[in-house]
Amino acid sequence: MKEDKEKYNHCMGRKSREKKERRKEKLVVFVCTANVCRSPMAEKLFEQALAKSKSKNKVKVFSAGISAMDGDQASENSLQACEEVGLDLTDHRSAALTRATLENASAIFCMTESHRALLNMYFEVPETTSIFLMREFTEDGSKELPDPFGQDMDVYRECRNRMQESLPSLVNWVEKNL
């Protein structure tokens, strides 16, 4: 009888924890190389898209770079590209991707296949963590988002626009999977 009660309590505890886990804030991370161009733009664009979607999910959005130096500002052209669509990147400071960030992430969206490969090479990524390209779920065009660093404003705008194209599919994936 005592064993049955312990099994019952154990099962109830597990189910309660699982329910609590579903309500917990989820972390979505955007990853690029230096965290000064693409991933900061992606972070702000995705935050805006989530807000507009009136998502019921509790999602925190963060960006980091595989070889980033902590504390760098977003590039001038990234600031301008976001400003043109009503987003402010002036408070952004770059962050290096860490094991802790990966372990806490519910989903990671990379800019290129090489970022995904480097993640798996440099880190022991938890099996439960989903890693995709930001444009993985889009139908048209390349899935990769090349680095605009050092290029002219038109290249940054093109990068931003291609990110914006991917937002509905990303929001949809987050709604269904997180």
Backbone hydrogen bonds, N-H to C=O, Kabsch-Sander energy under -0.5 kcal/mol:
donor,donor_aa,acceptor,acceptor_aa,energy
5,K,1,M,-1.9
6,E,2,K,-2.2
7,K,3,E,-2.7
8,Y,4,D,-2.6
9,N,5,K,-2.7
10,H,6,E,-2.6
11,C,7,K,-2.7
12,M,8,Y,-2.5
13,G,9,N,-2.5
14,R,10,H,-2.3
15,K,11,C,-2.6
16,S,12,M,-2.4
17,R,13,G,-2.4
18,E,14,R,-2.6
19,K,15,K,-2.4
20,K,16,S,-2.4
21,E,17,R,-2.7
22,R,18,E,-1.8
23,R,19,K,-1.2
24,K,20,K,-1.1
26,K,58,K,-3.5
28,V,26,K,-0.5
28,V,60,K,-2.8
29,V,107,A,-2.5
30,F,62,F,-2.4
31,V,109,F,-2.5
32,C,64,A,-1.7
41,M,37,C,-1.4
42,A,38,R,-2.9
43,E,39,S,-2.6
44,K,40,P,-2.1
45,L,41,M,-2.8
46,F,42,A,-2.7
47,E,43,E,-2.3
48,Q,44,K,-2.2
49,A,45,L,-2.3
50,L,46,F,-2.8
51,A,47,E,-2.2
52,K,48,Q,-2.4
53,S,49,A,-1.7
54,K,50,L,-0.7
54,K,51,A,-0.9
55,S,50,L,-1.4
59,V,57,N,-1.0
60,K,26,K,-3.6
62,F,28,V,-2.3
64,A,30,F,-2.2
65,G,95,A,-2.5
66,I,32,C,-2.5
67,S,33,T,-2.7
68,A,65,G,-0.9
71,G,94,S,-2.9
72,D,69,M,-1.1
74,A,92,H,-0.5
75,S,36,V,-2.9
79,L,75,S,-2.5
80,Q,76,E,-2.4
81,A,77,N,-2.7
82,C,78,S,-2.1
83,E,79,L,-2.4
84,E,80,Q,-2.2
85,V,82,C,-1.4
86,G,83,E,-1.9
87,L,82,C,-2.7
89,L,87,L,-0.6
92,H,89,L,-1.7
94,S,72,D,-3.1
97,L,65,G,-2.6
102,L,98,T,-2.1
103,E,99,R,-2.7
104,N,100,A,-1.8
105,A,101,T,-1.2
106,S,27,L,-3.1
107,A,27,L,-1.6
108,I,130,S,-2.9
109,F,29,V,-3.1
110,C,108,I,-0.5
110,C,132,F,-3.2
111,M,31,V,-1.2
116,R,112,T,-1.6
117,A,113,E,-2.6
118,L,114,S,-2.6
119,L,115,H,-2.4
120,N,116,R,-1.9
121,M,117,A,-1.6
122,Y,118,L,-3.2
123,F,119,L,-2.1
125,V,123,F,-1.2
129,T,126,P,-2.0
130,S,106,S,-1.0
132,F,108,I,-2.9
134,M,110,C,-2.9
135,R,143,K,-0.8
136,E,133,L,-1.7
138,T,135,R,-1.5
145,L,111,M,-2.4
151,Q,148,P,-2.5
155,V,152,D,-1.0
156,Y,152,D,-1.3
157,R,153,M,-2.6
158,E,154,D,-2.3
159,C,155,V,-2.2
160,R,156,Y,-2.8
161,N,157,R,-3.0
162,R,158,E,-2.3
163,M,159,C,-2.0
164,Q,160,R,-2.6
165,E,161,N,-1.9
166,S,162,R,-0.9
166,S,163,M,-0.8
167,L,163,M,-0.8
167,L,164,Q,-0.8
170,L,166,S,-2.0
171,V,167,L,-2.9
172,N,168,P,-2.2
173,W,169,S,-2.1
174,V,170,L,-2.7
175,E,171,V,-2.6
176,K,172,N,-2.0
177,N,173,W,-2.3
178,L,174,V,-2.3
